[in-house]
Amino acid sequence: MDAVISGFVRAGSLDELKLKGRLLLHGRHRPILLVQEGGRVLALDNRCPHMGFPLDRGSIEDGILTCHWHHARFALASGCTFDLWADDVPTCPVEIRAGGEIWVKPVFGYSDPVGHWRQRLGDGLAHNLNLVIAKAVHGQLAARQPPSDVIQQAALFGTRNRDGWDTGLTILSALGQLLPFLSEEETPPRSVSRGAPRGCGLRGCGPAPGSCAAGR
């Protein structure tokens, strides 16, 4: 489907979606999954945000999409995950036009990427989720957040929850002292994420109230 109007791409029709149950839109953008739930047509990134498994191979029940690789669960209406070790599925704007045609705007991302990935880094640190920590660090750096700010977030978290974090905080502090002497190419996300202390397990370390993660 290559017809484009005002940034939207024609993805199919309501009749096609009803017949097939779900549609998969390919193009220069990432694959987009279209489903119908509760009278609404919804468009989501077809890659599971946990480890990239195609979500069109998953199952849908009671408004919940379940990935069949690690069984991460997502609310279709919002893309929010029910599992902290996964992440929210990015969604796309959808328009239903004349003749029941479905048009999708293939734009992914978060309205506040730094805020989103800061929240996810907090989730990962609180629940000892190494993959979440690594992706959150990468996400912040990709959003042009200074590495020193990422280190500061992890260091503050570690000082508030000290048990078992002495070695991690030492490594993190040493890395922070090295940052001014490193070029951008020498500051890969892995270096920052590996310095982040891990493990909290405290009830007070959960998602912030009002966040997408808080509703899981």
DAQUISUL-V281248 format. One record per pair of residues at least 6 apart in sequence whose ideal C-beta (glycine too) atoms are under 7 Angstrom apart, sorted by the first residue. I is the first residue (numbers start at 1). J is the second residue. Records with the same first field share a line. If there is no record, write none. Layout:
# DAQUISUL-V281248
I: J, J
This chain:
# DAQUISUL-V281248
1: 9, 10, 11, 25
3: 10
7: 105
8: 95, 103, 104, 105
9: 25, 27, 103, 104, 106
10: 101, 103
11: 23, 25, 34, 102, 103, 104
12: 23, 102
13: 100, 101, 102
14: 96, 100, 102
15: 100
16: 23
17: 23, 34, 36, 41, 102
22: 33, 34, 35, 56
23: 34
24: 31, 33, 46, 56
25: 31, 32, 34, 104
27: 106
29: 106
30: 45, 47, 108
31: 46
32: 43, 45, 46, 92, 104, 106
33: 44, 46, 55, 56
34: 41, 43, 102
35: 42, 60, 76
37: 63, 76
38: 63
41: 94, 96, 102
42: 76, 77, 91, 94
43: 91, 92, 94, 104
44: 55, 79, 89, 91
45: 89, 90, 108
46: 54, 55, 56
48: 55, 67, 69, 72
49: 86, 87, 88, 89
50: 67, 70, 72, 86, 87
51: 69, 70
53: 67, 69
55: 65, 67
57: 68
58: 65, 66, 67, 68
59: 66, 68
60: 76
63: 75, 76, 77
64: 73, 74, 75, 76
65: 74, 76
66: 73
72: 81, 83, 86
73: 81, 82, 83
74: 80, 81, 89
78: 212
79: 88, 89, 90, 91
80: 88, 212, 215, 216
81: 87, 88, 216
82: 216
84: 123, 127, 129, 213, 216
85: 129, 132
87: 120, 135
88: 212
90: 108, 109
92: 104, 105, 106, 107
93: 105
94: 102, 104
95: 103
96: 102
97: 103
110: 116
113: 139, 143
114: 140, 143, 145
117: 136, 139, 140, 143
118: 140, 153
119: 207, 208, 211, 213
120: 132, 136, 139
121: 133, 136, 137, 140, 153
122: 157
123: 129, 132, 207, 213
124: 132, 133, 136
125: 133, 154, 157, 196, 197, 198, 200
126: 200, 205, 206
128: 198, 199
130: 198
133: 193, 196, 198
134: 189, 193
137: 150, 189, 192, 193, 196
138: 189
140: 150
141: 147, 150, 189
147: 179, 187, 192
148: 176, 179
150: 192
151: 172, 175, 176, 192, 195
154: 172, 196, 197
155: 169, 172
158: 165, 168, 169, 172, 197
161: 200, 202, 205
164: 199
165: 197
168: 196, 197, 198
169: 197
171: 195
172: 195, 196, 197
175: 191, 195
179: 187
207: 213, 214
208: 214
